[in-house]
Amino acid sequence: MTTRQHAIGDLLRRSAARSPAKTAIVYGEARWTYAELDRAANRMANALAARGVVKGDRFAVFSHNNDAFVVAYFALARLGAISVPINFMLGAEEVSYILGHAGATGLLVEQALLPVAERAVSDGVAVRGVIGHADGWEPVTDWMAYDDEAEPRVEIADDDPIQLMYTSGTESRPKGATLSSRGLIAQYTSCVIDGEMSAADVEVHALPLYHCAQLHCFLTPGLYLGATNVILPGADPAAILAAIEAEGATKLFCPPTVWIGLLRHPDFDRRDLSSLRKGYYGASIMPVEVLKEIAARLPGVRLFNFYGQTEMAPVATILGPDEQLTRLGSAGRPALNVETRIVDGDDEPVPPGVVGEIVHRSPHAMLGYWNDPDKTAEAFRGGWFHSGDLGVLDADGYLSIVDRKKDMIKSGGENVASREVEEAIYQHPAVAEAAVFGVPDPRWIEAVTAAVVLRAGAALTADELTAFLRTRLAAFKTPKTVAFVPSLPKNASGKVLKRELRDAF
């Protein structure tokens, strides 16, 4: 390794040198110190190298959250291999597509997901490990107990690909965002500084580690700093609340849907949450009424909004805790290492107050889409990354998200932002969750449609909600159809799947 190397694998080694005996990871009954985690990453890296894994190989990880996922991430980084986390909710055909598109030569899979993995794997995936035991697959415990714990000596440049993060693919086949150590570490720096993170943090990580938000905004920055990280297998509200109390957690990230689930859970008022000092949300827009409720019920928590997307690794803008209620609904200002502006259809900047596409310039940004130079060129035209989101900047540089381009509803010749309608629906006290979307209509071209989940014990009719909204929205923005549903379809990172709602209606 060169004296100037600053790659992902180096971050854990430095934390282990500073705080070898400090708890790095808590997972179930397991508690890993920084020294133990560092040695395990080296052992797994050397075990994989002995099986033929080399720098540049793509190695997929198909698993729920666990400690082995974390060890594998750093082990692969130390080899210069490119980790490919895969959404554990995908079916065999979807997993097969990602393995084939990435050209994966190895796969680590959780035992519970083995039936899906075995249907998805082709003969080209030679190195196969399982978290557990299975015929024909090596147990990952053997890799983590390999007898060589010396750190691999691999030269890894700042801009070498280190991870492929596949986008959710809600509208089409997923694309592989290629991330580098330089981009990720620049992003960690923005998160740490603007997110007020420190080595004293004790954080609960409940959202999927295959997703960039939990892995790259919170877990890896926490390990970089030397914080304590409590990993849960999933985002169960009861388990999150219990972990905060049991571990004295000071820090928590959840998307809005999970924050809503916590607020509605009966344990919210029964658990001791007094240790919590910092809260974060992202992945989708937090309804203003929910922001107000969090402020009222967790008055000691400093709340941050992180806005971005996978291609930005992922943070682009941050709204700080002192601005949550003074700039309601804002996504904040560009993060430390980001420039953001709004452009028109010709990619020309527009003045404050004018809606356009949000674009960014930053070292956070991905290297490009894996094996897709045309989409990469389109996304980075003019030297700025085009987000696909519509937004507006005010005179002070604060960003407000209007909508995703694909979620803007064209109804009766007028543009309707689904977010604006959702915000109005959330003002009704009977509403727990809502999603607004357009469906084809012979008269309106697209009809504004709302799917609504009521709070437990609440009663509301479609006519009552429509009358409520007519006092807050223009007639063309008021939903033509209101449907009450038991729940909204979501992916594992908490985003509402509007495509499924459009299909269902």
Buried (B, 14 or more C-beta within 10 A) or exposed (E): BEEEBBBBBBBBBBBBEEBEEBBBBBBEEEBBBBBBBBBBBBBBBBBBBEBEBEBEBBBBBBBBBBBBBBBBBBBBBBBBBBBBBBBBBBEBEBBBBBBEBBBBBBBBBBBEBBEBBBEBBEEEBEBBBBBBEBEEBBBBEEBBEBEEBEBBEBEBBBEBBBBBBBBBBBEEEBBBBBBBBBBBBBBBBBBBEBBBBBBEBBBBBBBBBBBBBBBBBBBBBBBBBBBBBBBBBEBBBBBBBBBBBEBBBBBBBBBBBBBBBBBBBEBBEEBEBEBBBBBBBBBBBBBBBBBEBBBEEBEEBBBBBBBBBBBBBBBBBBBBBEBBEEBBBBBBBBBBBBEBBBBEEEBEEBEEEEBBBBBBBBBBBBBBBBBBEEEBEEBBEEEBBBBBBBBBBEEEEBBBBBBBEEBBBEBBEEBBBBBBBBBBBBEBEBBBBBBBBBBEBEEBEBBBBBBBBBBEEEEBEBEEBBEBBEEBBEEBBBBBBBEBBEEBBBBBBBBBBBBBBBEEB
